[in-house]
Amino acid sequence: MTPLILLPGLACDGALFRDQHAALAALGPLHISDVHTRAASLPEMAALLLAEHPGPLALAGSSMGGMLALAVWRLAPERVRGLALLGSSARADTPQQLRLRRDGIAAFEQGHMDDLLRLNVGMAFHPAHAKACTEDYMAMMGRAGAAQLIAQNRAVMARPDQRPHLGAIRVPTLVVCGDDDLLTPPECSQEMAAAIPGAELLLLPQCGHLLTWEQPAAVTAALCAWRQRVG
């Protein structure tokens, strides 16, 4: 079966897929990539991933991981057999988003990482899940550290608008988003699913941005069904 590469979001690691890992591993070869921690831009991350994982690949990425999945497809579409884009976007950052990221980078550089991230919890999670997920979220961000938060934000800031290219995707594609995602609103997923021929769209109720933690069973079921189509 085609190997599946899981692509964590910005400053995230394999813990982001902790509830999906076992079920996906039972279906075939599975790897969690960390190229987002070892390259300075999305194209460089994509090239590194392709070099480290030869042959055909299926890619499932959350948030920045979905952006990376699209960058891999742009670089080597013949190698990509399936895409799962979770809480992600094909858009470039708006001027307002760029300002917010610059302000965040300045705060990280000044040593205010924890304060800023705790303020961000309300944007990252649906209120129903924030209390249960906050400490795990803070621990994951802490493992990444300020330097990675800065570097990965800069990589995301530099990404181009991928929407003009979505119509050329010809592989099984799953698009999933939380109904209440404030960071990549449902309209971002809806437009990707509308532009990609044959894409499946799943909107999850009572769910914010970190959907693999907030609605783990629904995400696992959707990824497994997509994985079997790709395989």
Secondary structure as GFF3:
##gff-version 3
##sequence-region A 1 231
A	DSSP	beta_strand	4	7	.	.	.	ID=ss1
A	DSSP	three_ten_helix	14	17	.	.	.	ID=ss2
A	DSSP	alpha_helix	21	25	.	.	.	ID=ss3
A	DSSP	beta_strand	30	32	.	.	.	ID=ss4
A	DSSP	three_ten_helix	35	37	.	.	.	ID=ss5
A	DSSP	alpha_helix	42	52	.	.	.	ID=ss6
A	DSSP	beta_strand	57	62	.	.	.	ID=ss7
A	DSSP	alpha_helix	64	75	.	.	.	ID=ss8
A	DSSP	three_ten_helix	77	79	.	.	.	ID=ss9
A	DSSP	beta_strand	80	86	.	.	.	ID=ss10
A	DSSP	alpha_helix	95	109	.	.	.	ID=ss11
A	DSSP	alpha_helix	113	124	.	.	.	ID=ss12
A	DSSP	alpha_helix	127	157	.	.	.	ID=ss13
A	DSSP	three_ten_helix	163	168	.	.	.	ID=ss14
A	DSSP	beta_strand	173	178	.	.	.	ID=ss15
A	DSSP	alpha_helix	186	195	.	.	.	ID=ss16
A	DSSP	beta_strand	200	204	.	.	.	ID=ss17
A	DSSP	alpha_helix	211	214	.	.	.	ID=ss18
A	DSSP	alpha_helix	216	230	.	.	.	ID=ss19
###
